[in-house]
C-alpha cells in the first residue's frame, strides 16, 4: 500500500482498515514514512476525524510499537492520572503525591509542553538535577520503594506515540480529539496500569473549547479503557481561566509546594484533592469515594503528600530543599507589572492568551526542537470575579530576555476583561464520565 493513498482517503473522510493504520504506525516508527507525509496524515485526521474503530486500532498499534512494562511484581493496584492540558495546570504534582502517600501505586508517565499548555516533565525538570529519563528498571525499582515515579516517553514505551507527540505540536494538530485520545491511552496502557483518572479540560485554555468536544474525548478514552478491561474515570473541568495563579515551569513548582502545604489557591487545591480521591478510590484503598475524599484531605493537612513529593524529588536526583527555598529554583532576571486603567470586576481571564504569552517569552515550545526557559512565566494577581480598582496590578510577567516581552505584554493585557457588574462563579468540575 502507498502512504499517499491513505492520506488521500483520510483527507476525504474515509475510514481506514486496522491493517492500514498498522502500516502507517509501523512505517513511521521505523522511519520509512518521512515527517512531511505523516504531517499530512495528521492534518487529514484533524479535519476528517477518526471512527471509534480507527482510534482503538491506532491506540493498540502505538502500544504494540514498543514494550509493555510489566509491573505485576509490585504489590497493589497501579493508578495513573492524566490531564489533557491546560494553562497553570500543575495538578499531577499535587494529586499524585497525595494518592501515593495514601498507599496507591502511581506509575506517572507524563508529557512535555504542547502549544500554549505546559508539560509535567518540563515543570519537574525545572528542579535542578531532577531526572525524568529513568530506565524502565529504575522506574520499576522506584515504584516498588516509593510508590510513585515520574517518567517521560522512553524508547521502550509506545515509541510511535513519542514521535507523533512531538510532530503534532509542530504541525498545529494538537487539538484533534482522536489524536489526543490515542496518544494518552497508548502511553498509559503501555505501562501496565490497572486504572486511570483523566482530567479533561474545557475552555479557552484547553484544546477542547466546547463541553460537547470534551465529553466526546472523555467518552472515547473511557471506552478505550473499558474495551481493554481497565477502570477509567474522567472529570471534565473548567479551563476558561488559568488554574491557580502561577503559569511557567519553576513558578508552578513553587505553587505546588505551597499547595502541598495547604497554602495554595482554592481552585487548584480543590481539583487536586478530587483527582487524588478518585485515584485512591480506584486503587481500592477505600470502599467509597467519600472515604477517599476524607483520606486525601487528611494526607494534605498532615503533610504526607508534601513529604512524599520531597521523597520522590530526592529519589530522582533532584534537591528536595527547593520546595522550601525557592531561590534554589531557576529565577527570572526581570519582571513587568500589567495594570488596569479601569475599576470594576474581573469578568474573564483568557487562559489561552496567558499561555501563549508565557510560551512566547520561553516557557513553551513553538517547534519540537525549541528549548524551554524554566524561570519565565506569568503570575496572576487577580482571578475572575474579583473586584479591583483603577491602577490595580493584574499580573506580573517574569522574563530573562526582552526579545518578545512587548508582544507578550500586549497578549496578557488583552486576556483580562473588566465589567461593571459582578459575574457568576463558574463551576470548576463540570461533569464526570465513567
Backbone torsions as a table, in degrees:
resi	resn	phi	psi	omega
1	UNK	NA	156.5	-177.0
2	UNK	-110.2	135.8	-179.2
3	UNK	-58.5	-41.7	-177.0
4	UNK	-62.3	-33.0	178.4
5	UNK	-68.2	-38.2	178.9
6	UNK	-68.8	-38.8	175.9
7	UNK	-60.7	-45.6	-178.8
8	UNK	-59.5	-46.0	-177.6
9	UNK	-68.2	-40.6	179.0
10	UNK	-69.2	-35.7	176.2
11	UNK	-58.3	-35.8	-178.1
12	UNK	-89.4	8.2	173.2
13	UNK	85.5	13.7	179.5
14	UNK	-80.0	155.0	176.5
15	UNK	-88.5	131.5	177.5
16	UNK	-89.0	148.4	177.7
17	UNK	-77.0	154.9	179.3
18	UNK	-52.5	-40.2	-178.4
19	UNK	-68.5	-27.4	177.1
20	UNK	-73.5	-38.6	175.9
21	UNK	-67.1	-38.8	177.1
22	UNK	-61.2	-41.1	178.0
23	UNK	-59.3	-45.6	-179.6
24	UNK	-63.2	-46.1	-178.6
25	UNK	-64.3	-49.8	-176.8
26	UNK	-65.8	-40.7	-176.6
27	UNK	-71.9	-36.3	178.0
28	UNK	-70.8	-40.3	179.0
29	UNK	-61.5	-38.9	-178.3
30	UNK	-80.3	-10.8	180.0
31	UNK	94.5	2.9	-179.2
32	UNK	-75.3	-25.5	173.8
33	UNK	-104.3	124.0	-177.7
34	UNK	-75.9	164.0	-179.4
35	UNK	-54.7	-40.1	-173.2
36	UNK	-66.9	-32.4	177.7
37	UNK	-75.7	-40.5	178.1
38	UNK	-66.5	-33.1	175.4
39	UNK	-60.7	-41.9	178.5
40	UNK	-64.3	-39.5	178.7
41	UNK	-65.5	-42.8	178.6
42	UNK	-60.3	-41.1	179.2
43	UNK	-66.7	-36.5	176.9
44	UNK	-63.5	-41.4	177.3
45	UNK	-65.1	-40.7	-179.9
46	UNK	-56.1	-43.6	-176.3
47	UNK	-86.0	-32.0	-174.2
48	UNK	-102.0	-16.1	-179.6
49	UNK	74.9	-178.3	176.9
50	UNK	-138.9	148.9	175.4
51	UNK	-75.6	167.0	176.8
52	UNK	-58.8	-38.2	179.8
53	UNK	-64.2	-42.7	179.0
54	UNK	-64.6	-43.1	-178.8
55	UNK	-64.4	-42.2	178.2
56	UNK	-62.7	-41.7	178.6
57	UNK	-65.3	-44.7	179.0
58	UNK	-59.5	-44.5	179.0
59	UNK	-61.4	-48.2	-178.0
60	UNK	-60.4	-43.5	-177.0
61	UNK	-74.0	-28.8	174.5
62	UNK	-70.5	-39.0	174.4
63	UNK	-59.0	-45.9	-176.0
64	UNK	-79.4	-1.6	176.1
65	UNK	-72.3	-11.3	178.1
66	UNK	-140.7	-156.2	-179.5
67	UNK	-93.4	147.1	172.5
68	UNK	-94.1	121.5	-175.2
69	UNK	-73.3	125.7	-179.1
70	UNK	-91.5	113.5	178.8
71	UNK	-109.6	15.6	-174.1
72	UNK	-65.2	-21.5	179.8
73	UNK	-74.6	-13.5	-179.5
74	UNK	-95.0	121.4	-179.0
75	UNK	-62.8	149.8	174.7
76	UNK	103.8	161.6	177.5
77	UNK	-82.7	131.6	-177.0
78	UNK	-94.5	121.1	-176.2
79	UNK	-128.6	128.1	176.7
80	UNK	-112.1	167.8	175.9
81	UNK	-133.2	140.3	179.9
82	UNK	-142.5	138.9	174.2
83	UNK	-107.2	145.2	178.4
84	UNK	-79.6	-0.2	172.4
85	UNK	108.4	130.0	178.3
86	UNK	-154.7	-175.5	-178.3
87	UNK	-103.0	119.8	-175.9
88	UNK	79.2	14.4	-177.0
89	UNK	-86.8	99.5	178.4
90	UNK	-117.6	27.4	-174.6
91	UNK	-64.2	-29.8	-179.3
92	UNK	-60.2	-35.3	-177.8
93	UNK	-76.8	-5.7	178.9
94	UNK	-111.0	-51.2	-175.6
95	UNK	-68.2	-38.6	-178.4
96	UNK	-64.4	-48.5	176.7
97	UNK	-62.0	-36.4	178.0
98	UNK	-64.3	-47.0	179.5
99	UNK	-63.3	-42.8	179.7
100	UNK	-63.8	-37.3	179.3
101	UNK	-68.6	-18.5	176.9
102	UNK	-89.8	-3.0	176.2
103	UNK	110.3	1.6	177.3
104	UNK	-79.2	140.2	172.6
105	UNK	-88.0	119.2	-172.1
106	UNK	-119.0	95.3	173.7
107	UNK	-85.6	97.2	-171.0
108	UNK	-94.7	104.1	174.1
109	UNK	-100.0	121.6	-168.0
110	UNK	-124.1	169.1	-178.0
111	UNK	-117.5	-178.6	-179.8
112	UNK	-107.5	176.2	-178.7
113	UNK	-56.6	137.2	176.2
114	UNK	-129.0	120.2	179.0
115	UNK	58.6	-127.3	-177.0
116	UNK	-88.9	1.0	-178.3
117	UNK	-101.7	152.5	-179.3
118	UNK	-82.7	169.2	178.8
119	UNK	-125.7	140.7	-178.3
120	UNK	-59.0	-41.0	-179.2
121	UNK	-63.5	-40.2	179.5
122	UNK	-64.4	-37.7	177.5
123	UNK	-64.2	-47.7	-179.2
124	UNK	-62.6	-38.8	-177.4
125	UNK	-75.0	-5.9	171.0
126	UNK	-76.2	-12.3	173.7
127	UNK	-81.3	116.6	-176.4
128	UNK	-52.8	127.4	176.2
129	UNK	88.2	-13.2	-175.2
130	UNK	-66.4	127.6	-178.7
131	UNK	-103.5	126.2	172.3
132	UNK	-108.1	-3.2	-178.3
133	UNK	-94.6	46.1	178.2
134	UNK	-64.0	145.8	169.3
135	UNK	-73.2	164.3	178.7
136	UNK	-61.1	-36.6	179.1
137	UNK	-65.4	-42.6	177.9
138	UNK	-65.1	-40.7	179.1
139	UNK	-59.2	-47.8	-178.6
140	UNK	-65.3	-41.5	-179.7
141	UNK	-65.5	-40.2	-179.9
142	UNK	-67.9	-38.7	176.0
143	UNK	-60.2	-42.5	-179.3
144	UNK	-64.1	-36.6	-176.5
145	UNK	-86.4	-41.2	-171.4
146	UNK	-113.8	-13.1	179.4
147	UNK	77.3	2.5	-179.6
148	UNK	-154.6	133.6	174.5
149	UNK	-148.5	141.0	176.2
150	UNK	-106.2	130.5	-178.4
151	UNK	-140.9	150.7	174.5
152	UNK	-96.5	-174.5	176.9
153	UNK	-63.2	128.7	178.3
154	UNK	-111.3	163.2	177.3
155	UNK	-58.5	-26.4	-177.2
156	UNK	-81.4	-32.9	-171.1
157	UNK	-94.6	113.5	175.8
158	UNK	39.9	59.1	-176.9
159	UNK	-59.7	-28.2	177.4
160	UNK	-61.9	-41.4	178.3
161	UNK	-67.8	-36.5	178.1
162	UNK	-55.9	-43.0	179.2
163	UNK	-72.0	-42.7	-178.1
164	UNK	-68.7	-35.2	-177.7
165	UNK	-58.5	-47.1	-179.9
166	UNK	-69.6	-37.1	-178.1
167	UNK	-68.5	-36.3	178.6
168	UNK	-60.8	-40.8	-178.7
169	UNK	-63.2	-35.4	-175.4
170	UNK	-89.1	-4.2	-176.5
171	UNK	-122.1	14.0	177.2
172	UNK	58.6	35.7	177.6
173	UNK	-117.0	16.6	-177.0
174	UNK	-59.5	-37.9	-170.0
175	UNK	-76.5	-4.2	-179.2
176	UNK	-60.8	123.5	-178.8
177	UNK	-60.2	-44.4	-178.6
178	UNK	-63.2	-42.0	-178.2
179	UNK	-71.4	-36.2	176.1
180	UNK	-64.0	-47.5	-177.6
181	UNK	-60.9	-47.8	-177.8
182	UNK	-68.5	-35.6	179.5
183	UNK	-65.1	-50.9	-178.6
184	UNK	-61.5	-50.9	-173.0
185	UNK	-70.1	-31.6	179.1
186	UNK	-65.9	-41.8	178.2
187	UNK	-63.7	-43.9	-176.2
188	UNK	-67.5	-43.6	-176.6
189	UNK	-72.5	-17.3	-179.7
190	UNK	-81.1	-10.0	-179.2
191	UNK	-113.0	27.8	169.4
192	UNK	65.3	39.4	178.9
193	UNK	-72.7	152.7	169.7
194	UNK	-99.9	-31.1	-176.4
195	UNK	-151.4	161.5	-175.3
196	UNK	-149.2	135.1	173.1
197	UNK	-109.4	126.8	-177.4
198	UNK	-111.7	138.2	174.3
199	UNK	-113.5	101.3	-177.2
200	UNK	-95.5	111.3	-175.3
201	UNK	-83.6	146.2	176.0
202	UNK	-140.8	139.9	-179.8
203	UNK	132.9	-173.2	-173.1
204	UNK	-61.4	-32.1	-177.7
205	UNK	-91.7	2.6	-179.3
206	UNK	-105.0	167.5	174.2
207	UNK	-74.6	-29.0	175.1
208	UNK	-94.0	114.9	-177.2
209	UNK	-87.1	-23.1	-176.9
210	UNK	-119.0	146.2	-177.0
211	UNK	-64.0	-32.1	178.7
212	UNK	-64.6	-35.1	177.0
213	UNK	-69.5	-42.2	178.9
214	UNK	-62.9	-39.9	178.7
215	UNK	-64.2	-41.3	179.0
216	UNK	-61.5	-43.6	178.9
217	UNK	-63.6	-45.7	-179.9
218	UNK	-60.8	-45.8	-179.9
219	UNK	-63.5	-37.2	179.9
220	UNK	-64.2	-44.3	-178.4
221	UNK	-71.7	-40.5	176.8
222	UNK	-62.1	-38.8	178.6
223	UNK	-64.5	-42.2	176.5
224	UNK	-59.4	-46.0	179.6
225	UNK	-61.1	-43.9	-178.8
226	UNK	-62.6	-41.9	-179.8
227	UNK	-64.0	-23.3	-180.0
228	UNK	-107.0	18.7	172.2
229	UNK	63.2	40.1	175.7
230	UNK	-115.1	144.6	176.6
231	UNK	-84.1	121.1	-177.0
232	UNK	-133.1	131.5	171.9
233	UNK	-125.5	145.4	179.7
234	UNK	-129.6	133.2	169.6
235	UNK	-100.0	137.4	170.4
236	UNK	-102.0	117.4	-171.3
237	UNK	-125.4	154.7	-173.5
238	UNK	-75.6	131.5	174.4
239	UNK	-133.1	42.1	177.1
240	UNK	-80.6	-25.8	170.8
241	UNK	-127.5	159.2	-179.4
242	UNK	-57.0	150.2	178.5
243	UNK	-87.2	125.5	-173.5
244	UNK	74.7	-157.9	-178.2
245	UNK	-112.9	-23.3	-173.1
246	UNK	-98.4	133.9	175.3
247	UNK	-130.5	119.6	-173.5
248	UNK	129.7	148.7	-163.0
249	UNK	-65.0	-62.2	179.1
250	UNK	-65.8	-35.2	178.2
251	UNK	-61.0	-37.9	-179.9
252	UNK	-72.7	-33.4	175.4
253	UNK	-62.1	-39.3	177.2
254	UNK	-60.7	-42.8	-179.7
255	UNK	-69.8	-32.7	174.3
256	UNK	-60.6	-45.7	178.8
257	UNK	-58.2	-46.2	179.2
258	UNK	-61.9	-41.2	-177.2
259	UNK	-68.8	-41.0	178.1
260	UNK	-68.4	-14.0	173.3
261	UNK	-100.7	18.0	177.9
262	UNK	59.7	34.9	178.0
263	UNK	-130.0	27.2	-176.9
264	UNK	-99.0	176.6	178.8
265	UNK	-60.9	147.4	-174.8
266	UNK	-65.6	-38.1	-178.5
267	UNK	-67.4	-43.9	179.7
268	UNK	-64.7	-42.7	179.9
269	UNK	-62.6	-45.3	-175.4
270	UNK	-63.2	-48.5	-176.3
271	UNK	-71.5	-34.3	177.9
272	UNK	-63.7	-41.3	178.7
273	UNK	-65.8	-39.5	179.8
274	UNK	-66.5	-40.9	177.6
275	UNK	-64.6	-43.5	178.5
276	UNK	-61.9	-41.4	-179.6
277	UNK	-61.7	-41.1	-179.9
278	UNK	-70.2	-32.6	172.8
279	UNK	-63.9	-43.7	179.6
280	UNK	-63.2	-41.9	-179.6
281	UNK	-67.0	-46.9	178.6
282	UNK	-66.4	-26.0	176.0
283	UNK	-79.6	1.0	176.5
284	UNK	59.4	31.8	173.4
285	UNK	-76.7	-33.2	175.5
286	UNK	-123.2	163.1	-178.7
287	UNK	-85.7	-25.9	-178.5
288	UNK	-129.1	160.1	178.2
289	UNK	-67.9	-36.0	178.4
290	UNK	-63.3	-40.1	176.3
291	UNK	-64.3	-36.8	178.4
292	UNK	-65.1	-38.9	177.9
293	UNK	-63.2	-41.7	178.6
294	UNK	-63.9	-40.6	-179.5
295	UNK	-67.7	-42.9	177.9
296	UNK	-59.8	-44.6	179.2
297	UNK	-60.3	-42.6	-178.3
298	UNK	-67.1	-35.5	179.2
299	UNK	-71.0	-25.9	172.8
300	UNK	-75.0	-48.1	-173.7
301	UNK	-67.5	-33.9	-178.1
302	UNK	-89.8	3.3	175.4
303	UNK	83.9	5.7	-177.8
304	UNK	-63.8	-42.7	179.3
305	UNK	-64.0	-40.1	178.5
306	UNK	-62.4	-45.9	179.8
307	UNK	-66.4	-36.3	178.5
308	UNK	-63.9	-42.0	179.3
309	UNK	-63.7	-41.7	176.7
310	UNK	-60.5	-42.6	179.9
311	UNK	-59.7	-43.3	-178.2
312	UNK	-72.4	-37.7	175.5
313	UNK	-57.8	-46.5	179.4
314	UNK	-63.9	-40.6	-177.9
315	UNK	-64.8	-28.2	-177.8
316	UNK	-102.9	22.4	169.9
317	UNK	90.9	-0.1	-179.4
318	UNK	-90.3	172.9	178.4
319	UNK	-101.5	109.8	-176.9
320	UNK	-65.1	-15.8	179.5
321	UNK	-64.6	-16.7	179.5
322	UNK	-60.8	-24.9	-179.6
323	UNK	-72.9	-17.4	177.0
324	UNK	-106.1	-28.6	-176.0
325	UNK	-122.5	91.4	-173.5
326	UNK	-66.0	-19.5	178.1
327	UNK	-67.6	-14.2	177.2
328	UNK	-80.4	-13.1	175.1
329	UNK	-86.0	160.8	175.1
330	UNK	-58.1	132.2	-179.0
331	UNK	-123.1	141.6	179.5
332	UNK	-68.6	158.2	-179.4
333	UNK	-95.9	-16.0	-179.0
334	UNK	-141.7	158.3	177.6
335	UNK	-141.7	140.0	177.7
336	UNK	-127.1	128.1	179.2
337	UNK	-84.8	139.4	173.3
338	UNK	-111.1	118.5	-176.5
339	UNK	-114.1	167.8	178.6
340	UNK	-112.4	143.9	176.9
341	UNK	-93.0	-3.1	-177.4
342	UNK	-122.1	142.1	171.4
343	UNK	-92.0	166.3	178.9
344	UNK	142.9	-145.5	-179.8
345	UNK	-117.7	137.8	175.1
346	UNK	-71.6	112.6	-176.3
347	UNK	-96.2	-21.7	179.2
348	UNK	-161.3	146.5	169.5
349	UNK	-131.2	104.5	-175.3
350	UNK	-67.7	105.8	-174.8
351	UNK	-63.3	-34.6	-178.9
352	UNK	-65.1	-41.4	179.0
353	UNK	-65.7	-39.4	176.9
354	UNK	-63.1	-43.3	178.6
355	UNK	-64.3	-40.4	178.2
356	UNK	-64.4	-41.6	179.4
357	UNK	-64.3	-43.3	179.2
358	UNK	-63.0	-42.4	177.6
359	UNK	-64.4	-38.3	-177.4
360	UNK	-61.2	-34.1	-179.4
361	UNK	-91.1	4.4	171.1
362	UNK	122.4	-1.4	-177.3
363	UNK	-82.0	-12.0	-179.6
364	UNK	-134.2	-166.6	-176.2
365	UNK	-124.9	139.5	169.1
366	UNK	-96.1	-29.9	175.0
367	UNK	-130.9	162.8	-176.4
368	UNK	-68.6	-14.4	179.6
369	UNK	-89.3	-11.5	-175.9
370	UNK	-63.3	144.8	172.3
371	UNK	-98.0	154.3	-177.0
372	UNK	-103.3	140.1	172.1
373	UNK	-92.8	109.0	-173.2
374	UNK	-70.1	-15.9	-172.7
375	UNK	-85.0	-23.1	-167.3
376	UNK	-90.2	164.7	177.0
377	UNK	156.3	-160.4	-176.5
378	UNK	-131.8	139.2	171.7
379	UNK	-120.5	120.1	178.2
380	UNK	-72.9	147.5	173.5
381	UNK	-109.3	-11.4	-180.0
382	UNK	-137.6	162.6	175.1
383	UNK	-130.2	166.9	-179.3
384	UNK	-58.8	136.0	-179.9
385	UNK	97.5	-15.0	-176.2
386	UNK	-77.1	139.8	176.1
387	UNK	-85.8	133.1	-177.7
388	UNK	-133.8	159.9	177.0
389	UNK	-104.3	161.3	173.7
390	UNK	-58.3	134.4	-178.1
391	UNK	91.2	-4.2	179.7
392	UNK	-65.1	147.9	175.2
393	UNK	-80.4	124.3	177.7
394	UNK	-85.3	-40.5	179.6
395	UNK	-166.6	173.1	174.2
396	UNK	-125.9	135.3	175.1
397	UNK	-97.7	125.7	178.7
398	UNK	-105.9	125.1	-171.5
399	UNK	-138.4	161.2	173.0
400	UNK	-120.3	-9.4	176.2
401	UNK	-140.6	142.3	-179.4
402	UNK	-91.3	7.4	-172.3
403	UNK	-56.8	-46.0	-178.0
404	UNK	-116.5	17.5	-172.6
405	UNK	-63.7	-45.1	-176.6
406	UNK	-63.1	-43.1	179.1
407	UNK	-65.5	-40.2	178.4
408	UNK	-64.2	-40.1	-179.9
409	UNK	-63.1	-37.8	178.1
410	UNK	-65.2	-41.2	177.0
411	UNK	-61.1	-44.6	-178.7
412	UNK	-62.6	-44.6	178.8
413	UNK	-58.8	-41.1	-179.7
414	UNK	-67.5	-21.2	-175.8
415	UNK	-72.3	-26.5	-175.0
416	UNK	-93.2	129.0	175.6
417	UNK	-116.5	132.2	-178.8
418	UNK	-116.0	131.0	177.7
419	UNK	-122.0	165.1	179.7
420	UNK	-90.8	-8.7	-179.6
421	UNK	-114.5	145.4	175.5
422	UNK	-58.6	151.1	179.7
423	UNK	-111.8	150.0	178.0
424	UNK	-70.3	141.8	177.8
425	UNK	-72.5	134.4	179.9
426	UNK	-91.3	139.8	178.1
427	UNK	-62.3	143.2	178.7
428	UNK	-84.5	-44.5	177.5
429	UNK	-104.5	114.3	-170.6
430	UNK	-93.6	-36.9	-177.6
431	UNK	-154.8	160.0	170.0
432	UNK	-122.4	130.2	177.0
433	UNK	-118.4	123.1	-179.2
434	UNK	-149.6	NA	NA
